[in-house]
Amino acid sequence: MKLSDNEVTTKKRKQVDMLHGSLMDKLLFFALPLAASSVLQQLFNSVDVAVVGHYANSQAQAAVGCNGSVINLLLNLFVGISVGANVVIASYIGQERKDKVKETVHTAMVVALFSGIFLLCLGIMIARPILTWMNTPEDVLEQAILYLWIYFLGMPFIMIYNFGAAILRSIGDTKRPLYCLVISGVVNAGLNLFLVIVFHMGVAGVGIATVISNVISACMILYFLTHEQGIIHLSLKELKVVKTELIRILKIGVPAGLQSMVFSFANVFIQKALNGYGSDAVAGSAVALNFEYYSYFVVSAFGQATVTFTSQNFGAEKYDRCKKIFKQTLSMCIFTIGCMSITFLLGKEFFIGLFTSKPEVAEYAAIRMVYLLTLYILLPTYEIGGAALRGIGYSMTPAILTIFGTCILRLVWIYTVCKQFTGFKTLMMVYPISWIITGILVLTAYMIIRRKVFMQKG
């Protein structure tokens, strides 16, 4: 079903025209609000770490920080599926198939609800076993379990927000998700300070604040979608799963989610190794990780721009434009990450001081920042390359290559090199080495597959 003239007019007012005109300004218009949204979302955890670091103790700080790998391990599969929804909807928009867009939107939101409930139950059940297996320091364990239990109560709302934001991104709208996170982020920061400083609730306080913030962002995204007048309007009465669209979402989303999930799986083993250095090392690593997350979310934003723009243009058979999208997003992403890394490294004492005043924690944080942020510009090579492949329908290839480069290689390093050459610095070296290898693999695969696909289509 083609779009009517009125619907086309409404659509153009709300979305970025990805199929015509210049690209660089539109890619930035799309990516920068998305990056700001992701950074604000990460600020939920950053504020948690900073508040407990200054107003509680390093054990509480470690309890909040050491949960990141566990949360991401469980969360990333379904976030990847939301990427699948984004790709499918964007492709249908490029083909101007209104009926298919509607079916995919409603299917995606049903998946969001049920995946959130599933994660809530799973997270509560495995919190103690997995944190115990990870050798979480005894003086941290109980607080870490408590934080994880509270955090997972908000999983249904986290899923609703992520899938809803993916739907909005499919039409190029990255501003409204940003509005959601600005408001919920301010609430989160205020509640953190109030519950920890006034009521001395420690990790429980920051966990509760995060859950309330996630509820707010989910409610706002639902409001935007249900009041949307364009092609992606959500009607709660019409929520249902359309099998064909679910399969298309899963075909793209599951490999992307597995890639992120296995990536987090490797990080769980790295966190287990980190835990052996004690609570100061865990807290210091958690502090430095915030700046890596900020940088990563910029990479992810350009990756989302790549996959969304590529999906629409590939659906519209504009193959030369797909090539330009890849070149421009990769170059802009590397430049931006380079600037951010230099800023964080030159001001590392100041930035670390925002999170801790304990010298032992600060020392570990500084080591991690130097070893990782110095070469963080390598990350866009496989993230943008993988996004471009997913945009043309190849999701499994970058998943397999990234699993090898960021999971298998890291596990081998932990159980061979780190056993022979013990030390915190040796453990940190695995990151840049894995980035180099993964980047070479994914970029090579992209160039080969792109040439093959575009020649066949053209």
FENLIN-V850295 format. One record per backbone hydrogen bond with DSSP energy under -1.0 kcal/mol. CO is the residue of the C=O (numbers start at 1). NH is the residue of the N-H. E is the energy in kcal/mol with one decimal. If there is no record, write none. Layout:
# FENLIN-V850295
{{CO;NH;E} {CO;NH;E}}
This chain:
# FENLIN-V850295
{{1;98;-2.2} {4;8;-2.4} {5;9;-2.2} {6;10;-2.4} {7;11;-2.8} {8;12;-2.4} {9;13;-1.6} {10;14;-1.5} {11;15;-2.2} {16;18;-1.2} {23;27;-3.0} {24;28;-2.2} {25;29;-2.3} {26;30;-1.9} {27;31;-3.2} {28;32;-2.5} {30;34;-1.1} {31;35;-2.9} {32;36;-2.6} {33;37;-2.3} {34;38;-2.5} {35;39;-2.7} {36;40;-2.3} {37;41;-2.2} {38;42;-2.3} {39;43;-1.7} {42;46;-2.4} {43;47;-3.1} {44;48;-1.5} {45;49;-2.7} {46;50;-2.8} {47;51;-2.9} {48;52;-2.1} {49;53;-1.7} {50;54;-1.9} {51;55;-2.8} {52;56;-1.5} {57;61;-2.1} {58;62;-2.5} {59;63;-2.2} {60;64;-1.8} {61;65;-2.5} {62;66;-2.9} {65;68;-1.3} {67;71;-2.8} {68;72;-2.5} {69;73;-1.9} {70;74;-1.7} {71;75;-2.4} {72;76;-2.5} {75;79;-1.7} {76;80;-2.3} {77;81;-1.4} {78;82;-1.6} {79;83;-1.3} {80;84;-1.5} {81;85;-1.8} {82;86;-2.0} {83;87;-2.4} {84;88;-2.4} {85;89;-2.5} {86;90;-2.4} {87;91;-2.3} {88;92;-2.2} {89;93;-2.3} {90;94;-2.1} {91;95;-1.4} {92;97;-2.4} {97;101;-1.8} {98;102;-2.3} {99;103;-2.0} {100;104;-2.2} {101;105;-2.5} {102;106;-2.0} {103;107;-2.1} {104;108;-2.6} {105;109;-1.7} {106;110;-1.4} {107;111;-2.1} {108;112;-2.2} {109;113;-1.9} {110;114;-2.2} {111;115;-2.4} {112;116;-2.0} {113;117;-1.9} {114;118;-2.2} {115;119;-2.5} {116;120;-2.1} {117;121;-2.0} {118;122;-2.6} {119;123;-2.9} {120;124;-1.7} {121;125;-1.8} {122;126;-2.2} {123;127;-1.1} {126;130;-2.5} {127;131;-2.0} {128;132;-2.3} {129;133;-2.4} {130;134;-1.7} {131;136;-1.8} {132;135;-1.7} {137;140;-2.4} {137;141;-1.9} {140;144;-2.3} {141;145;-2.4} {142;146;-2.1} {143;147;-2.3} {144;148;-2.2} {145;149;-2.5} {146;150;-2.2} {147;151;-2.8} {148;152;-2.2} {150;153;-1.1} {151;154;-1.6} {152;155;-1.4} {154;158;-2.1} {155;159;-2.5} {156;160;-1.9} {157;161;-2.3} {158;162;-2.5} {159;163;-2.6} {160;164;-2.2} {161;165;-3.0} {162;166;-1.8} {163;167;-2.0} {164;168;-2.0} {165;169;-2.3} {166;170;-1.2} {168;171;-1.2} {168;173;-2.2} {169;172;-1.9} {171;16;-1.1} {175;179;-2.1} {176;180;-2.0} {177;181;-1.8} {178;182;-2.3} {179;183;-1.9} {180;184;-2.4} {181;185;-2.2} {182;186;-1.9} {183;187;-2.0} {184;188;-2.4} {185;189;-2.4} {186;190;-2.3} {187;191;-2.6} {188;192;-2.4} {189;193;-2.0} {190;194;-2.2} {191;195;-3.1} {192;196;-2.3} {193;197;-2.2} {194;198;-1.2} {194;199;-1.2} {195;201;-2.1} {201;204;-1.3} {202;206;-1.7} {203;207;-2.1} {204;208;-2.4} {205;209;-2.2} {206;210;-1.9} {207;211;-2.1} {208;212;-2.4} {209;213;-2.0} {210;214;-2.1} {211;215;-2.1} {212;216;-1.9} {213;217;-2.2} {214;218;-2.1} {215;219;-2.3} {216;220;-2.1} {217;221;-2.1} {218;222;-2.1} {219;223;-1.9} {220;224;-2.3} {221;225;-2.1} {222;226;-2.6} {223;227;-1.5} {225;234;-2.3} {230;233;-1.3} {235;238;-1.5} {242;246;-2.5} {243;247;-2.4} {244;248;-1.7} {245;249;-2.6} {246;250;-2.7} {247;251;-2.4} {248;252;-1.5} {249;253;-3.4} {250;254;-2.3} {252;256;-1.1} {253;257;-3.0} {254;258;-3.3} {255;259;-2.3} {256;260;-1.9} {257;261;-2.9} {258;262;-3.2} {259;263;-1.9} {260;264;-2.2} {261;265;-2.1} {262;266;-2.2} {263;267;-1.5} {264;268;-1.8} {265;269;-1.3} {266;270;-2.0} {267;271;-2.8} {268;272;-2.2} {269;273;-2.1} {270;274;-2.6} {271;275;-2.5} {274;277;-2.3} {275;278;-1.5} {278;282;-1.9} {279;283;-2.6} {280;284;-2.7} {281;285;-2.5} {282;286;-2.0} {283;287;-1.9} {284;288;-2.2} {285;289;-2.2} {288;292;-1.3} {289;293;-2.6} {290;294;-2.2} {291;295;-1.8} {292;296;-3.1} {293;297;-2.8} {295;299;-1.8} {296;300;-3.1} {297;301;-1.9} {298;302;-2.1} {299;303;-2.1} {300;304;-2.7} {301;305;-2.2} {302;306;-2.3} {303;307;-2.6} {304;308;-2.4} {305;309;-2.5} {306;310;-2.3} {307;311;-2.0} {308;312;-2.1} {309;313;-2.4} {310;314;-2.9} {311;315;-2.4} {312;316;-1.6} {313;318;-3.4} {314;317;-1.3} {318;322;-1.3} {319;323;-1.6} {320;324;-1.7} {321;325;-2.2} {322;326;-1.8} {323;327;-2.1} {324;328;-2.6} {325;329;-2.4} {326;330;-2.2} {327;331;-2.1} {328;332;-2.3} {329;333;-2.3} {330;334;-2.3} {331;335;-2.0} {332;336;-2.3} {333;337;-2.6} {334;338;-2.2} {335;339;-2.0} {336;340;-2.3} {337;341;-2.8} {338;342;-2.1} {339;343;-2.0} {340;344;-2.6} {341;345;-2.5} {342;346;-2.6} {343;347;-1.7} {345;348;-1.2} {347;351;-2.6} {348;352;-2.8} {349;353;-1.9} {352;355;-1.8} {352;356;-1.7} {358;362;-2.3} {359;363;-2.1} {360;364;-1.4} {361;365;-2.1} {362;366;-2.4} {363;367;-1.9} {364;368;-2.1} {365;369;-2.3} {366;370;-2.2} {367;371;-2.2} {368;372;-2.1} {369;373;-2.0} {373;376;-1.1} {375;378;-1.7} {376;379;-1.6} {378;381;-1.1} {379;383;-1.8} {380;384;-2.3} {382;386;-1.9} {383;387;-2.0} {384;388;-2.3} {385;389;-1.8} {386;390;-2.2} {387;391;-2.0} {389;394;-2.9} {390;393;-1.5} {395;399;-1.1} {396;400;-2.6} {397;401;-2.2} {398;402;-2.4} {399;403;-2.4} {400;404;-2.0} {401;405;-2.4} {402;406;-3.1} {403;407;-1.4} {403;408;-2.0} {404;409;-2.2} {407;411;-2.6} {408;412;-2.4} {409;413;-2.2} {410;414;-2.4} {411;415;-2.1} {413;418;-2.5} {416;420;-1.6} {417;421;-3.4} {423;427;-1.5} {424;428;-1.7} {425;429;-1.4} {427;430;-1.0} {428;431;-1.3} {429;433;-1.5} {430;434;-2.1} {431;435;-2.0} {432;436;-2.0} {433;437;-1.7} {434;438;-2.4} {435;439;-2.4} {436;440;-1.9} {437;441;-2.0} {438;442;-2.6} {439;443;-2.3} {440;444;-1.8} {441;445;-2.1} {442;446;-2.5} {443;447;-2.2} {444;448;-2.0} {445;449;-2.7} {446;450;-2.9} {447;451;-1.8} {448;452;-1.9} {449;453;-3.0} {450;454;-2.6} {451;455;-1.7} {452;456;-1.9} {453;457;-2.6} {454;458;-2.4}}
